[in-house]
Each structure stands twice: as C-alpha cells, then as structure tokens.
Amino acid sequence: MNTTDDLPEWDLAGFFPEGTDINTIIKRAKEKSLEFSRVKEGLVSPELLAPAEFLKVFRKFEDIHRDIIQLDVYLELIKTESLSDNNAQNLASQIDSAINNLKNETSFFMRWWKDLPDDQAESFLHEAPGNHYYLTRKRAYNENALIEAE
C-alpha cells in the first residue's frame, strides 16, 4: 500500500525565472501598479488621452495583470502542495493579499474604459486591434454591472 511518504517532493523553485522569487515578483508588481496609478490623473477627461497613448496605457495594465495571473497560479500551487504547513499558509495569505491589492489598485482603468462614450472607445479600439475582442467584451458587461453603491 502506498503512502504519501512514497510520493516525490514537489519543488516550486523553478516556477519563477532564475534569480527571482515570490517576494521579488510581488515587489515588482507593486512598483508597476504604483507607476500605473499615475495614469489615473490623465483619465479624468477622455480627451486628455490621445488614442495612440491608449495602447501604451493598456499594455501597462496587461503587464500588471500578467503578474497577477502568475501570482495566482503560484498561490494555487502552494495551496495544493501543503494545506497543513503554517509557513505555506502564511505565504498563501501574503500572496492573496497582494493579488487583491493589485486588482483594487488597477480596477480604475476598466471602470474608466467601461464608462467611455462609444465614439471615444471606438477611436481607442483602432489603436489596439489585437485586443479588440477583450476590450469590447469588457464594455458589453458594463450594462449588467452593479455600481459600487449597489
């Protein structure tokens, strides 16, 4: 009869590129998010953001969300690896908190995008043809989204 002692150890050391670890990824994502938050001031009025600039802003948003996905996958692997280890639980909690903070800090961009008048959104879509589907679907969900007060 096999026991869990017979199973090989799961090594997550190779999950991140050499020379980086989870804390480096979290720190880097927080720095990107802080820099991205400066974009918020330029979004007060859609006229302040030129369509050509939109793609640059969107790429920054995407980059942060790639980090969020990487953190989320790592979080799920930690949870799968060890449910009873206190160190793993603490790390999972730290990662989960970082993910939620990053999502909250960048959510202004999608709220802005969803609230744009259609003609302005259309001019921005021409600058991001590879992301047309994603961006139009995000706008389509706006009709059914609850506002924060709800």
Helices and strands as residue ranges (DSSP letters): G 4-6, G 13-15, H 22-37, G 38-43, G 46-48, H 51-81, H 86-115, H 118-125, G 129-131, H 132-140, G 141-144
